[in-house]
Amino acid sequence: MHHQFIDNALLYLQLIHFTLIKDQVILGIDPGTVVMGYGLIAVNGKTTRMITAGVMQLEKYSDHAVRLKKIFEKVSALIIEYHPDELAIEAPFFGKNVQSMLKLGRAQGVAIAAALHHQLPVIEYSPRKIKMAVTGKGGASKEQVAAMLKQTMDINLTPKFLDATDALAVAVCHSLQNKKLQSTSKSYTGWKAFITDNPDKMAGK
């Protein structure tokens, strides 16, 4: 009985230790229907490291619906392989080209749908907030964001992977935020919450 108590106590301490050292894994997405960037980071206390980052080239698919399908499949595959705790995604920016904005919004929506399909919380950040969090300048260029990430995370990604570093920046931005999300970010834990907050993104609206 005494030995069983000791064994149980040791197991309990091991579980506590595992919980304390467990990394928080964040998947960052820079949505797009031509190029989609993705990046995964692991956060443990003050240490942040890159797990992987890359881009998905979609221009070879002429059908826009096929591109959206590929985005859903890629985000799902990343979630299944790396088991992130949360997905952070860049919000579509407001521009003059309505068609481009519409396509970008669809790409973001499909990535969000993939995360929610896998019961993954989704957090949305504005482009300016992401740049501010990483570089201290809300109007920073893609190159400046990439340079700051390379300096602070010791990563080596070539210029053609700027969409990947943008995605990493989204993940890093989320890792720097307090648990209480600020007004420029949105968190959804299910379809009901997302639909309630985004009625304009639903079909037929």
C-alpha positions as CSV (number, residue, x, y, z in Angstrom):
1,M,0.0,0.0,0.0
2,H,2.9,2.3,0.9
3,H,4.7,1.6,-2.3
4,Q,1.5,2.2,-4.3
5,F,1.1,5.6,-2.7
6,I,4.7,6.5,-3.6
7,D,4.2,5.3,-7.2
8,N,1.0,7.3,-7.5
9,A,2.7,10.4,-6.0
10,L,5.6,10.1,-8.5
11,L,3.2,9.7,-11.4
12,Y,1.4,12.8,-10.3
13,L,4.6,14.8,-10.1
14,Q,5.6,13.6,-13.5
15,L,2.3,14.8,-14.9
16,I,2.7,18.2,-13.3
17,H,6.2,18.4,-14.7
18,F,5.0,17.5,-18.2
19,T,2.2,20.1,-18.0
20,L,4.6,22.8,-16.8
21,I,7.1,22.2,-19.7
22,K,4.6,21.5,-22.4
23,D,5.0,23.9,-25.4
24,Q,2.1,26.0,-26.6
25,V,1.9,25.4,-30.3
26,I,0.4,28.2,-32.5
27,L,-0.4,27.9,-36.2
28,G,-0.2,31.2,-38.0
29,I,-1.9,31.7,-41.4
30,D,-1.4,34.5,-44.0
31,P,-4.4,33.8,-46.2
32,G,-4.4,34.1,-50.0
33,T,-5.8,32.4,-53.0
34,V,-2.6,32.7,-55.0
35,V,-0.1,32.1,-52.2
36,M,-1.0,31.1,-48.7
37,G,1.7,31.4,-46.0
38,Y,1.8,29.2,-42.9
39,G,4.0,29.1,-39.9
40,L,4.1,27.1,-36.6
41,I,5.8,28.2,-33.5
42,A,6.3,26.6,-30.1
43,V,6.2,28.8,-27.0
44,N,7.5,27.8,-23.7
45,G,7.8,30.7,-21.2
46,K,10.1,33.3,-22.7
47,T,11.4,31.0,-25.4
48,T,9.8,31.0,-28.8
49,R,11.0,28.7,-31.6
50,M,9.9,28.0,-35.1
51,I,8.6,24.5,-35.8
52,T,8.1,24.9,-39.6
53,A,7.0,27.5,-42.1
54,G,6.3,27.6,-45.8
55,V,4.0,28.6,-48.6
56,M,1.3,26.9,-50.6
57,Q,1.4,27.9,-54.3
58,L,-2.1,28.0,-55.7
59,E,-1.8,29.8,-59.0
60,K,-1.6,26.4,-60.9
61,Y,-5.3,25.9,-60.1
62,S,-7.4,27.9,-62.4
63,D,-10.7,27.1,-60.7
64,H,-11.2,29.4,-57.6
65,A,-13.3,26.8,-55.9
66,V,-10.5,24.2,-56.2
67,R,-8.1,26.7,-54.6
68,L,-10.4,27.0,-51.6
69,K,-10.6,23.3,-51.4
70,K,-6.8,23.0,-51.4
71,I,-6.6,25.6,-48.6
72,F,-9.0,23.7,-46.5
73,E,-7.1,20.5,-47.0
74,K,-3.7,22.1,-46.3
75,V,-4.8,23.7,-43.1
76,S,-6.4,20.5,-42.0
77,A,-3.2,18.6,-42.7
78,L,-1.1,21.0,-40.7
79,I,-3.5,20.7,-37.7
80,I,-3.4,16.9,-37.9
81,E,0.4,16.7,-38.2
82,Y,1.4,19.3,-35.6
83,H,-1.5,19.4,-33.2
84,P,-1.5,23.2,-32.6
85,D,-3.4,24.6,-29.6
86,E,-4.7,27.6,-31.5
87,L,-4.8,29.1,-35.0
88,A,-4.0,32.8,-35.5
89,I,-4.9,34.3,-38.8
90,E,-4.5,37.7,-40.5
91,A,-7.7,39.6,-41.1
92,P,-8.4,40.8,-44.7
93,F,-7.4,44.4,-45.3
94,F,-9.6,46.9,-46.8
95,G,-8.5,47.8,-50.4
96,K,-9.9,49.4,-53.5
97,N,-10.1,46.1,-55.5
98,V,-13.4,44.6,-54.4
99,Q,-12.8,41.3,-56.2
100,S,-9.4,40.8,-54.5
101,M,-10.9,41.6,-51.1
102,L,-13.7,39.1,-51.8
103,K,-11.3,36.3,-52.8
104,L,-9.0,37.0,-49.8
105,G,-12.0,36.9,-47.5
106,R,-13.1,33.6,-48.9
107,A,-9.5,32.2,-48.4
108,Q,-9.6,33.4,-44.8
109,G,-13.0,31.9,-44.2
110,V,-12.0,28.5,-45.5
111,A,-8.9,28.4,-43.3
112,I,-11.1,29.3,-40.3
113,A,-13.6,26.6,-41.3
114,A,-10.8,24.0,-41.3
115,A,-9.7,25.1,-37.8
116,L,-13.2,25.0,-36.5
117,H,-13.7,21.6,-38.1
118,H,-10.9,20.3,-35.9
119,Q,-12.2,22.0,-32.8
120,L,-9.3,24.5,-32.9
121,P,-9.8,28.0,-31.4
122,V,-9.3,30.8,-34.0
123,I,-7.9,34.3,-33.2
124,E,-8.0,37.0,-35.8
125,Y,-5.6,40.0,-35.9
126,S,-5.4,43.0,-38.1
127,P,-2.3,43.4,-40.4
128,R,-1.3,46.6,-38.5
129,K,-1.5,44.9,-35.1
130,I,0.7,42.1,-36.3
131,K,3.3,44.4,-37.7
132,M,3.2,46.5,-34.6
133,A,3.7,43.5,-32.3
134,V,6.7,42.1,-34.3
135,T,8.5,45.3,-35.4
136,G,7.0,48.1,-33.3
137,K,5.8,49.8,-36.5
138,G,2.3,49.3,-37.8
139,G,3.3,50.3,-41.3
140,A,6.3,48.0,-41.5
141,S,7.1,46.2,-44.9
142,K,7.1,42.5,-45.4
143,E,10.9,42.7,-45.6
144,Q,11.1,44.5,-42.2
145,V,8.9,41.9,-40.6
146,A,11.0,39.0,-42.0
147,A,14.2,40.7,-40.9
148,M,12.9,41.1,-37.3
149,L,11.8,37.5,-37.1
150,K,15.2,36.3,-38.5
151,Q,16.9,38.3,-35.8
152,T,14.8,37.3,-32.9
153,M,14.1,33.7,-33.8
154,D,17.3,32.8,-35.6
155,I,15.5,31.5,-38.7
156,N,16.8,31.5,-42.2
157,L,14.0,31.8,-44.9
158,T,14.7,33.1,-48.4
159,P,12.9,36.2,-49.8
160,K,10.5,34.1,-51.7
161,F,9.1,32.9,-48.4
162,L,7.9,36.3,-47.3
163,D,4.3,35.0,-47.1
164,A,5.7,32.3,-44.7
165,T,7.4,34.9,-42.5
166,D,4.1,36.9,-42.5
167,A,2.4,33.8,-41.2
168,L,5.0,33.3,-38.6
169,A,4.4,37.0,-37.6
170,V,0.8,36.3,-37.0
171,A,1.6,33.4,-34.7
172,V,4.2,35.5,-32.9
173,C,1.8,38.3,-32.5
174,H,-0.7,36.0,-30.8
175,S,2.0,34.6,-28.5
176,L,2.7,38.2,-27.3
177,Q,-0.9,39.0,-26.4
178,N,-2.4,38.7,-23.0
179,K,-5.0,36.0,-22.4
180,K,-7.6,38.7,-22.5
181,L,-7.7,39.5,-26.2
182,Q,-7.9,43.1,-27.1
183,S,-10.5,44.7,-29.3
184,T,-8.6,44.2,-32.5
185,S,-8.7,40.4,-32.3
186,K,-11.5,38.0,-32.4
187,S,-11.8,34.5,-30.9
188,Y,-14.1,31.8,-32.0
189,T,-14.6,28.3,-30.5
190,G,-17.4,27.1,-32.7
191,W,-19.5,27.8,-35.7
192,K,-22.3,29.4,-33.7
193,A,-20.0,32.1,-32.3
194,F,-18.4,32.7,-35.7
195,I,-21.7,33.0,-37.6
196,T,-23.2,35.3,-35.0
197,D,-20.2,37.7,-35.3
198,N,-19.9,37.4,-39.1
199,P,-23.4,37.2,-40.6
200,D,-22.1,38.9,-43.8
201,K,-19.7,36.0,-44.5
202,M,-22.5,33.4,-44.7
203,A,-23.9,32.2,-48.0
204,G,-26.9,34.2,-49.3
205,K,-26.1,37.3,-47.3
